[in-house]
Amino acid sequence: MSTPYTAGGRGAVPPGGANAEPLVAADPVPTLVTAIQEQLGLKLESTKGEIQVLVIDSARKPTAN
């Protein structure tokens, strides 16, 4: 008699039975930087600089005139 599979339980049997093939991970997913470099041929470089920023302190619906 086999023990039913329970997550985190002792003596748990994985889905497919005790003699099931172990799960094999697919190809690892590339990072965003790697994907951009390999697929688009672009290289990302970290830099520091000034940018313009627009700050909105508050917003209200317009009133009828």
Secondary structure, DSSP 8 states (H G I E B T S, - for coil): ------TT-TT---TT-TT-------S----HHHHIIIII-------------------------
